[in-house]
Amino acid sequence: MDIKALVSQMTLEEKAGLCSGDDFWHTKAVERLGIPRSMVSDGPHGLRKQDEEADHLGINDSIKAVCFPAASATAASFDPDMIRGMGEALGDSCQHEKVSVILGPAVNIKRSPLCGRNFEYFSEDPYLSGAMATALIQGVQSRNIGTSIKHFALNSQEHRRMSSSSDCDERTMREIYFPAFEQAVREAQPWTVMCSYNRINGVYASENPWLLTEVLRKEWGFEGYVVSDWGAVSDRVAGVAAGLDLEMPASGGMNDALIVEAVRSGKLDEKLVDQACERILNIVYRYTENAKPDTPWDKEAQHRQAAEIAADCMVLLKNDGAVLPLSKEDGIAFIGEFAEKPRFQGGGSSHINCFRTTGALEAAKAQGLKVTYAQGYSVAADDATDEMIAEAVAAAKQAKVAVVFAGLPDAYESEGYDRTHMRMPECQNRVIEAVAAANPRTVVVLHNGSPVEMPWIGRVQAVLEAYLGGQAVGEAEVKVLFGDVNPSGHLPESFPNKLEDNPSYLYYGGEGNVTEYREGIFVGYRYYDKKKMDVLFPFGHGLSYTTFEYSDLKLSADRIADTGTLEARVSVKNTGSRAGKAVVQLYVGDAESTPIRPVRELKGFRKVMLQPGESKEVAFTLDKRSFAYWNQEIHDWHVESGVFTVEAGASSRDLPLKAEVTVESTVELPRRYTLDSIFMDIMADPKAKEIMMPVIRKTMEIFGNEESSGGSEAAKEAVSEDMTMAMMNYMPLRGAFSFGTGGLTRELVLELIEKMNKEK
Ligand code: BGC
């Protein structure tokens, strides 16, 4: 299809019309030219196709579909290949249902445990988020179905989400909040990007030319269309100029009319409208020309796939006395309503109308396991009556092991609002305490999209974090609890001991319509590690029913240029008696750094299956980005020459292997010295130091013990050479003449400054 030719035949009104939706879920058709409508649907972890009575918040039913684990869970798998497979399945269902684009993945950073939508987001870490998002997009798009990576950008809270401004410095955006989008765009080229509701430093994402054009398209090379989040458009004309192609859902034609008026009055270049239409039609036709509505949608097979994925996402947080896995011969008590009716997905636009759901109780009974059940608490009443607790205690006493299924009910975390605390329902905590008091062999299985406080952690023997594991979560839980699957999930976020420990605690939510990202780059483990703080469970943590040993960290060089790459190899061995999957994690840190940087940052990970006794070597390639920070002066990634640490192991706090590499920068930062530059900075810059040497020497004489002391022994003792140096360190260059001695002139100093600044 010659899209340009097509657009050239469209009237201005038709073009402006194409730039907004026909209804909630369709782009417009232009019948005169044979341009078809195309459908988009939510995402991200299942197909939420609404046929009639459309609304975007899940109030009305959508078609029956398969709910896969939410991103909070899939991130814990640390397994991009698996999530790619999930993407393929989603793509097949979209082909079957004639949906051109599935609205996801959602990659906003989990800045605070409070964000109501955390369950839909991957991680506090940008590298992990980027790797998982890229794989999901590749999977979906391999089926010729588009994705919409969202919500671009800095949409890490729900509070005032449609008006709040996320105020953030550029370095923090580049290092924390952008990389997941960047990697996905560079490596997987999503068909569409969804801009967020919020403003960024005062400017709505939907009308932000820096974000939507400079960064997204010019720097990262995005080729698809940008769609607004549903209702995220404030000034439509500014949006077109900024690079927002499609407004969704629609503004009843009002914004289309504004576009027409702006073009007619010369305020908006018609070429920009043409460009938006071309981008939209490119995607519409990419879908229609590859549509395969006869693709089968095997929901049963996808249910089994959802169960397999869910099992590989679960994180065994604690397992004292190897209480898990459970024996199929023992009497086990399942306690808590979530055993029967699990919480496995979140509320809002991602809500799937499941064709089936399986809770753990049903799954255990289907296997004929000896499991008793007590409700424990009521989600609807948010209460545990005395009778419920007594029944739970009785069941626990009679059982070899008591397993409490707990977590956050729907109302506690949802799209559209934030949590106000990090606690679980008080009634559930009471049940856990009572059960643990009745039976020391108590296990807790958690269903939640984000960290919770665990006041009972010392009184239970095991905790299995299931996150929101999708419609087959119960099958997966039974497999993991009884050892048919060896748990291999690792935390994609830190679990702080309490909410107040979280780095964003003081600022999260902001004041009025402004929320400042004041903790900067110190999000999650970047903060806890730098502060050497205790956490409940660290980023990357996850136990297994077997044990792994890490050894032989080898680097391909001990010195590289920042233009080169470094290979890091690590061996991992299964030293236990069960097959299992290890997640080898690689972290890089700048050993000595002028910029303030985290102690370590995740720069590689690999999930490997190992039979008992088996060992494998895994290789990682590190490049400039693995060592770089964002330099706000040059607006680019920069590596400061020096020694870097490379650490490997099983979590951010379990890194038995460490090696060092020297990285040399090939980029010299521009010199912008002035009379106010201090001597210390000149001394640290060999070329500048050489040029400024005459002034340095003279100034040292002036302030040194010879001249200033008049040579007396007492004065010499009073002002040592070290002290002279220390005093000079912080002195501006103008100090060389402003103290008026030594014959140094302002002109001479200025001349040398100019020379320094010109030096390459
Ligand atoms: C959500 C998006 C979603 C859209 C369409 C919005 O409220 O923020 O994530 O894709 O609605 O349902």
Boltz pocket constraint, residues with backbone or C-beta under 6 A from the ligand:
constraints:
  - pocket:
      binder: B
      contacts: [[A, 42], [A, 55], [A, 56], [A, 57], [A, 103], [A, 150], [A, 229], [A, 230], [A, 349]]
      max_distance: 6.0
